[in-house]
Every structure is written in C-alpha cells, then in structure tokens.
Amino acid sequence: MPRHAHHPVTRRALLASSVPLGALGLITLSSCGSDEPPLEAIKIQPTEPEQPDENLLDELSLIGAHLGAIDAFPELLGTLTAIADQHRAHASELGATPEQLDAITPIPPAAARIKPALGELIARERAAAELRAESANASTDAETVRALTFIAASESSHIPELRDVRRNA
C-alpha cells in the first residue's frame, strides 16, 4: 500500500487545493472578451462607517460652542479662545478644510448664566473625549488611532481647565 494512501484530508490541504481552482475560475471569467474585469474578480473590502466624519463634525460643533460662550460671556475670551484654537487644530488634523473652519457659527449656550454655561462646555468636552476614545478603539488605521488618542487626551485636559474657570467665575 502506498505511503500516502491513508492520509486524512486536513482543512489546510482542502483550502490549499481550493486556491488553484479559485484562481482558475478567475482566469476563466476574465477571458470572456470584455475589457472590464468581471464582477467576481473585483475584491470589495467591507467598509466601516467613516469615524473621522463624526469626529470632525463634533470638533466643528465644539468650536461653535466655545465661540457662542465667548459671545455670551466676553470675560471668558482668553481661556475659551485658547481652547477653541486647540479644537481648530484638532479639526484640521481630522481633515477640516479652511472653508469649513471659516463657516463655523457660534452656538449660544442654553444657560443664561456663566457657571451653567461652563458646565455645558465641560459636558461637551467629556462627551467629545469619550467619542474620540471610542473611535480610536474601533479604528484599525494606526495613524487614525494615534490622532484620535491624542485629541481625546487633549479634550480630557480641557475639563479640569474649564472647571477651574467655572470655580473662579
């Protein structure tokens, strides 16, 4: 009896033997006379929702919220302008165009008093940091993970800064 007669068929052997058949199928399909590749030969990767778009929109919204708070409470100009500028840098990192940055309109705070308005900004910063961290965790692109992680840390640092401003307001 030949030595190889009783070898069980392994999954690896089965997969290895199916590759040439698949390649043969693509060769056969692609020789149908069309200049276009056959649909079966086109590799389509499943796409994930574009995380940066949601994060970018949120950054633009954060800038608007800070500008709205500055309009409502001009005494916050220094601190909130510095934070809004950081958000502009984040938005640029996430792909914002100069036109998008120029088109930002102030979003007035819901609160009529300064301390609750700062509380709104703190809540927005916390939600933004969480969204960036979740998006970084879901991304498979190393550069995107790096950018979102950095931005999440930056936005987390805005929380104690705004708390200090609120405490002293």
PyMOL commands that set and color helices and strands:
alter all, ss='L'
color gray80, all
select helices_A, chain A and resi 11-30+39-41+51-72+74-93+98-102+114-138+142-168
alter helices_A, ss='H'
color red, helices_A
deselect
rebuild
show_as cartoon
